[in-house]
Amino acid sequence: MQSVEIYTSPLCGFCHAAKRLLNQKGVEFSEIDVFRNPDRKPEMIERANGGRTVPQIFVGETHVGGCDDLYELERAGKLDALLASE
């Protein structure tokens, strides 16, 4: 199973929705709160190729994108394969 990292902030509904999907799938993930740790935001922007909004989701070294992108992978039946890949 790939490691999953998600950059979030506490008042972000899309962050909560993305975490809810991951939790429903039983996926363990590391959460990086850029509101409480603003020094991590430049790292997020660089890793996300300029993406400044949260959430920014990474599966292994793959940048998934945001919440809509995560749900699109799930709808397309591609999320499980991405999570399982080595």
Secondary structure, 3 states (H helix, E strand, C coil): CCCEEEEECCCCHHHHHHHHHHHHCCCCCEEEECCCCHHHHHHHHHHCCCCCCCCEEEECCEEEECHHHHHHHHHCCCHHHHHHCC
